[in-house]
Amino acid sequence: MKKTILAFITFLMLTPMPSLGKTKNVVLKIVETSDVHGYFFPYDFINRKPLEGTLARVMTYVGELRKQYGENVILLDNGDILQGQPSCYYCNFVKPEIPNVAAEVINYMGYDAQTIGNHDVETGHAVYDKWIKEVNCPMLGANIIETKTNKPYVTPYTILNRSGVKIAIMGLLTPAIPNWLNEELWSGLKFDEMVNAAKYWMTYIQEKEQPDVVIGLFHSGSDGGIVTPDYEEDVSLRIAREVSGFDIIMFGHDHTKHHSVVKNVAGEDVLCLDPSCNALMVAEATVELKLGKKNKVLEKHVMGEVKSMKSYEIDADFMRYFQPTIDSVKTYVDRKIGEIDNTIYTRDCYFGNAAFSDFIHDIQLAITNADISINAPLTFNTSIKAGPVYVSDMFNLYKYENYLYVMRMTGEEIRKHLEMSYDLWVNTMKSPEDHIMLLNDGTLDDKQRYMFKNLAFNFDSAAGIDYEVDVTQPDGKKVRILRMSNGEPFDESKWYRVALNSYRGNGGGELLTKGAGIPHEELKSRIIYQSDRDQRYYIMKEFEKSGRLHPKAHNNWRFVPEEWAGPAIIRDRKLLFGE
């Protein structure tokens, strides 16, 4: 009996076990940054002070993940990296012959793929084409189409293989760019509608590649934005719902933290993440897989979070590597260009006539000799302090690399433009206790709305005309233009020359189209002047020429009735700014 048992045990030991037990577990960590806007280093070149977040801290965090998960860490960037801090402007326009720091950072950190953002396109072909060549990882954009070939201008998708898992990453860019940017900046390109592009490339990827995990990397917000008969600006959640096949959609563009799980048309869960902006956070997805024979996926679990980078240490090796770049940019921004007699604040622009906005108006009118100037505060809450003014201050004074336009507009179009602006900005007060600002508590953490219901950089005021904004009147009937500021009558049927920035002149914010009623295809023919350089350049030259400036409010417009508006301004100013 003992011999029989021993023989049976020997047989079992020598006989191969069934292959059912041959499985392995794989964990992937996918990390996304988006809308970094030049926040590479933990130093604010504009305000000359330390910064929270930044890629210097992301580098530390990614390094920790790589120690634990090795090659199974996938690092992605979602565009809008070429504009924001002076480090970008320096490489883009001041020293364009040197390697672009945005490419050098991506390469140093070992990113696996990157998409293009609308603010990257805004730098123009010379800058972004050079940057694309300098970046080592695939640049993705399935719906960025070269008109000559009708094929994608950059790579539609990329495939990664990690520990036997095949991962497809598809990139898309919001198609609203023609509503914001001069065609010269994106000449030879078109931007296809995103949902249909996602459907097409998903079918292509599934048939050709048969991936185990599919990630969408979309420079497009969750939902909302510009909507036209041809496309929508922000459709990341719509794609998650309507296009089956995605496991994860990592997006950006709207500067708003987001974490949700969406059911798609096939009833499958899609993880949706947005890390906001300025490398304050990263979006992180964890994919746990059980693989069987020939790496067949037996189980797949997807989880995610948006993780703050504030508590992480600065990566010392990263800083040492980029110290020469940091020193060069500091030398550039620390140059004194003039003096200012009085401190000016962007916060003043929301509550009435303000020295900050009128200083921009004055420069726009001086350069162009236009009849009327229109602009909005581009930074929510900043100031230029009395005393010496440096190159760095110009990035507070004018945030973006917009160009200056003069456009032909009728008086009626100007009024309607302003009507839409104030409707976006100002509440219709029903009682003296109401808010005067159009607010929404849900946008408190939105880095483009800041507790306003709508985008704060679309709140246009005007110079060259005197007018009142009646906050008790309904939308479309708040603005009453009294006269030209030189005392001449204002005529709604007359043609005027209006100075404004290129973002607005190309249709940005839809104030000229939905507001003034000018067809989008007609905007280009209305432009009678376009500056050779960006507006920040001209503002800088104004300081260098004058030496000393004394900006002041023109008091050419006001909120009425004053007995309601005055107390309401005090209340809302305290609410928004703690004053």
Summary of the structure (lengths in Angstrom):
residues: 579
radius of gyration: 27.1
end to end distance: 94.2
largest distance: 119.4
contacts: 2009
relative contact order: 0.11
helix: 36%
strand: 28%
